[in-house]
Amino acid sequence: MNVKQFVKLHRNEWKELEETVSLLHKKNRLTGLQISRFHRLYRKAAQHLSYSQTYFPKEEITSYLNGLVSKSHNLLYKDQMSSWKQAKNFFGTRFVGLLADQWKTVLIAMMLFILGGLGSFAAVASDELLLYFVLPAEMANNFDPERLGDNDGQVDAPFMSAAIMTNNIQVAFLAFAGGLTFGILTVYVLIYNGIIVGAIAALFWHYGKTYEFWAYIVPHGMIELTAIFIAGGAGLLMGYKLFVPGPYSRGYQLKEQGKRSVQLLLGTIPLFIIAGVIEGFITPAAISLEAKYAVAILTVFGLIFYIVIGKLRVQKSQLQ
C-alpha cells in the first residue's frame, strides 16, 4: 500500500475525528453513541499513526496524524490526569476489556497447562520413580508427603511472600516474552509448569495426601494460575500475530500487539501480589485444611466479581 492509497482508504475517518475534536473544543456535549464513536476513531487513528510512522516516516501524513492523535488524546484523557485516576480506569475497565477481547488465548494457555499437568500426573501415578525423570532431582528430593504441614506457623512469612511473588512474576514474564519466539517458548513454559504441578500432585496421591496437598495449593493457586494464564495468553497472542501477520508487516504487528500484550501483563501484577500474600501468610499458617479451602473459594468468587463488575463498567462506558 502506497501513501496515496493509505490516505484514500482512511481519510473519511480522520475527517470525522477532526470534526468531533472541534465539537469537543467548543464545549458541545456529545451523545453516548458519539462518545463511543470518538473512542473508536481515536484508537483507529492511533493505529494509523503507528503504521504511517513505520512506512511513511517522512511524509506529511505522518505529521498530520501525529497532531490529530495528540489533540484527541488530550481531550480523551483530560479528566484522567492523576496517576490514581489512570490506575483506576486501567484496572477497573481497560484491563477487563482487554481480557474479554483476548479470552480465547487465555483459555488456550490454561489448556496447555492442564495438558502438561494431566500428562505428568498419569505418568507419575503409574510409576512413582518417574518423578525423578519428570523433575530435576534437586526439586524432586524437596518433597516429602509425610512431612506436609510440619512447618505450619514457623516460616518467615514476609520473606516467603516476597520470594514467591518474585518467582511467579518471573514465570509470567517468561511466558509473556515467549511471544517473541512466535509463541514457542510460551507454549513450553505453560506445559512445563503444568508438568511440575501434575507430577507433584501424583506423588502426594501415592501417599494418600491428595486432599491435604490441594489444600496447600488452591488458596493462592487460583489467583496465581489465573495471572499466569493471562500472561501466557498475552504471549500467545503476540506470537500468533507474528506468525500470521495478515496484511501488515511483522514489525508493525509486534509494535501494535505488543502494546496490548504488555497491558495484559501489567494487569496481572495485583493478582500476583494478592497470591504472594496468601501464599506467604495464609497457606503456611497453622489453620485447618477446611479454612484453606474456604480461602480458595473466596478468591474464586472475588475473581468472578471483579471480572463481572469490570465487564459491566466496560459495557456502560460503551453505551454512554
C-alpha positions in Angstrom: 0.0 0.0 0.0 1.5 3.4 -1.0 0.8 6.7 0.8 -1.9 7.8 -1.6 -3.9 4.5 -1.2 -3.4 4.8 2.6 -4.8 8.3 2.7 -7.7 7.5 0.4 -8.7 4.5 2.5 -8.8 6.3 5.8 -9.3 10.0 5.2 -13.1 9.9 5.9 -12.4 8.5 9.4 -9.8 11.2 10.1 -12.1 13.9 8.9 -14.9 12.6 11.2 -12.4 12.5 14.1 -11.3 16.1 13.4 -15.0 17.3 13.4 -15.6 15.5 16.7 -12.5 17.1 18.3 -13.7 20.5 17.1 -17.1 20.0 18.7 -15.4 19.0 22.0 -13.2 22.1 21.9 -16.3 24.2 21.6 -17.7 22.5 24.7 -20.5 20.9 22.8 -22.0 17.9 24.5 -21.9 14.6 22.7 -24.4 11.7 23.0 -23.3 8.4 24.3 -23.1 6.9 20.8 -21.0 9.9 19.6 -18.5 9.4 22.5 -18.3 5.7 21.8 -17.6 6.5 18.2 -15.0 9.1 19.2 -13.2 6.4 21.2 -13.2 4.0 18.3 -12.0 6.7 15.8 -9.2 7.7 18.2 -8.0 4.1 18.6 -8.0 3.7 14.8 -6.2 6.9 14.2 -3.5 5.8 16.7 -3.0 2.6 14.8 -2.9 4.5 11.5 -0.2 6.8 13.0 1.9 3.8 14.1 1.6 2.4 10.6 2.4 5.7 9.0 5.5 6.2 11.2 6.7 2.8 10.1 6.1 3.0 6.4 5.8 6.8 5.6 8.0 8.4 8.3 9.0 11.5 6.1 5.5 12.1 4.5 3.3 14.9 5.6 0.5 12.5 6.5 2.6 11.3 9.4 2.9 14.8 10.9 -0.8 15.3 10.4 -1.8 12.1 12.1 0.6 12.8 15.0 -1.2 16.2 15.6 -4.6 14.7 15.3 -3.9 11.8 17.7 -2.3 14.2 20.2 -5.3 16.5 20.2 -7.6 13.6 20.5 -5.6 12.0 23.3 -5.6 15.3 25.3 -9.4 15.5 25.1 -9.9 11.9 25.8 -7.8 11.9 29.0 -8.2 15.4 30.2 -10.2 14.2 33.2 -7.8 11.4 34.0 -4.5 13.3 34.6 -3.8 12.0 38.0 -2.0 8.7 38.3 -4.7 7.4 40.7 -7.4 8.1 38.1 -5.4 6.4 35.4 -4.8 3.4 37.5 -8.4 3.2 38.5 -9.5 3.4 34.8 -7.0 0.8 33.7 -7.7 -1.8 36.4 -11.4 -1.0 36.6 -12.3 -1.1 32.9 -9.4 -1.2 30.4 -7.8 -4.4 31.7 -11.1 -6.3 31.9 -12.0 -5.1 28.4 -8.7 -6.4 27.0 -9.2 -9.7 28.9 -12.7 -10.0 27.4 -11.3 -9.4 24.0 -8.5 -12.0 24.3 -10.2 -14.7 26.4 -9.6 -17.3 23.7 -5.8 -17.1 24.0 -6.1 -17.1 27.8 -8.2 -20.3 27.6 -5.6 -21.9 25.2 -2.9 -21.0 27.8 -4.9 -22.7 30.5 -5.5 -25.8 28.3 -1.7 -26.1 27.6 -1.0 -26.0 31.4 -3.7 -28.6 32.0 -2.4 -30.8 29.2 1.1 -30.8 30.8 -0.4 -31.4 34.2 -2.5 -34.4 33.2 0.3 -36.0 31.3 2.8 -35.9 34.1 0.1 -36.9 36.7 -0.7 -40.0 34.7 3.0 -40.9 34.3 4.0 -40.5 37.9 0.7 -42.1 39.1 1.7 -45.2 37.2 5.3 -45.2 38.5 6.4 -43.0 41.4 10.0 -43.2 40.3 9.2 -41.3 37.1 9.0 -38.2 39.3 12.8 -38.1 39.1 12.6 -38.3 35.3 10.0 -35.6 35.1 11.5 -33.2 37.6 15.1 -32.2 38.4 16.5 -34.4 41.2 17.1 -31.4 43.5 13.4 -30.4 43.2 12.1 -33.9 43.5 14.0 -34.5 46.7 12.5 -31.4 48.3 9.0 -33.0 48.5 8.2 -35.3 51.4 4.4 -36.0 51.6 4.8 -37.4 55.2 6.0 -34.1 56.5 3.4 -31.9 54.8 2.2 -29.3 57.3 5.1 -29.9 59.8 6.3 -26.3 59.5 3.0 -24.6 59.6 3.2 -21.3 61.5 7.1 -21.5 61.7 8.1 -19.8 58.4 9.3 -16.3 57.8 6.0 -15.1 56.1 7.1 -11.7 54.8 10.3 -13.2 53.2 8.4 -16.2 51.8 5.7 -13.9 50.4 8.2 -11.7 48.6 10.3 -14.6 47.3 7.2 -16.4 45.9 5.7 -13.3 44.4 9.0 -12.5 42.6 9.3 -16.1 41.3 5.7 -16.1 40.0 6.1 -12.8 38.2 9.3 -14.1 36.6 7.4 -17.1 35.3 4.6 -14.9 33.9 7.1 -12.5 32.3 8.9 -15.5 30.6 5.5 -16.8 29.3 4.7 -13.3 28.0 8.2 -12.7 26.5 8.0 -16.1 24.8 5.6 -14.5 22.3 8.7 -13.1 20.6 9.7 -16.6 19.7 6.4 -16.9 17.7 4.9 -18.3 20.9 7.1 -21.4 21.1 8.7 -20.5 24.4 5.3 -19.5 25.8 3.9 -23.0 25.0 6.9 -24.6 26.6 6.7 -22.5 29.8 3.0 -23.3 30.2 3.3 -27.0 29.5 6.4 -27.4 31.7 4.8 -25.6 34.7 1.8 -27.9 34.3 4.1 -30.9 34.3 5.6 -29.8 37.6 2.3 -29.4 39.3 0.9 -32.6 37.9 4.0 -34.7 38.9 4.0 -33.3 42.4 0.2 -33.9 42.7 0.7 -37.6 41.7 3.5 -38.0 44.3 1.1 -36.9 47.1 -1.6 -39.1 45.5 0.6 -42.1 46.0 0.7 -41.3 49.8 -3.0 -40.7 50.1 -2.4 -37.0 50.7 -4.4 -35.5 47.8 -6.8 -33.6 50.0 -4.0 -32.2 52.1 -1.9 -31.3 49.0 -4.5 -29.3 47.2 -5.4 -27.5 50.5 -1.9 -26.0 50.3 -2.1 -25.2 46.6 -5.6 -23.8 45.8 -5.7 -20.8 48.3 -3.1 -18.9 46.4 -3.1 -21.1 43.2 -6.5 -19.9 41.9 -5.3 -16.3 41.6 -1.7 -17.2 40.8 -2.6 -19.6 37.9 -5.2 -17.1 36.5 -2.5 -14.5 36.3 -0.1 -16.9 34.6 -2.7 -17.9 32.1 -3.4 -14.2 31.3 0.3 -13.6 30.9 0.6 -16.7 28.8 -2.4 -15.7 26.7 -0.7 -12.4 26.1 2.4 -14.2 24.9 0.4 -16.5 22.6 -1.5 -13.5 21.1 1.8 -11.8 20.3 3.3 -15.0 18.9 0.2 -15.6 16.7 0.3 -12.2 15.2 4.0 -12.6 14.4 3.4 -16.0 12.9 0.3 -14.8 10.9 0.7 -11.0 10.4 -2.1 -10.7 7.9 -1.8 -7.7 5.6 0.7 -5.9 7.9 4.4 -6.5 8.4 5.6 -8.5 11.4 7.3 -5.4 12.7 4.0 -3.5 12.7 2.2 -6.4 14.4 4.9 -6.6 17.0 4.5 -2.9 17.8 0.7 -3.0 17.9 0.0 -6.3 19.6 3.0 -5.8 21.9 1.1 -2.8 23.4 -2.0 -4.9 24.1 0.1 -7.8 25.5 2.1 -5.5 27.8 -1.1 -4.1 29.2 -2.4 -7.6 29.8 0.8 -8.4 31.6 0.7 -5.3 33.7 -2.9 -6.1 34.7 -1.7 -9.3 36.4 0.7 -7.6 38.8 -2.0 -7.0 41.5 -3.1 -10.6 41.1 0.5 -11.8 41.8 0.7 -9.5 44.8 -2.5 -11.0 46.3 -1.4 -14.5 45.5 2.0 -13.9 47.1 0.4 -12.5 50.3 -1.9 -15.6 50.5 1.0 -18.0 49.8 3.3 -16.3 52.3 0.8 -15.7 55.2 -2.2 -18.0 54.8 -1.0 -21.2 53.0 1.7 -22.0 55.7 -0.5 -20.7 58.6 -1.4 -23.1 61.4 -5.1 -23.3 60.4 -7.4 -26.1 59.4 -7.4 -27.5 55.8 -11.0 -26.6 55.5 -10.1 -22.9 56.3 -7.5 -23.1 53.5 -10.2 -24.4 51.1 -12.5 -21.6 52.2 -9.9 -19.0 51.3 -9.6 -20.6 47.8 -13.4 -20.4 47.4 -13.3 -16.7 48.4 -10.6 -16.0 45.9 -12.6 -17.6 43.1 -15.7 -15.5 44.0 -13.5 -12.4 44.2 -12.1 -13.0 40.7 -15.6 -13.6 39.3 -16.9 -10.5 41.0 -14.0 -8.4 39.7 -14.5 -9.6 36.1 -18.3 -9.2 36.1 -18.2 -5.7 37.6 -15.4 -4.7 35.2 -17.4 -6.1 32.2 -20.4 -4.1 33.3 -18.3 -0.9 33.5 -17.0 -1.6 30.0 -20.5 -2.0 28.6 -21.7 1.1 30.5 -18.8 3.2 29.1 -19.7 2.0 25.6 -23.3 3.0 25.9 -22.8 6.4 27.4 
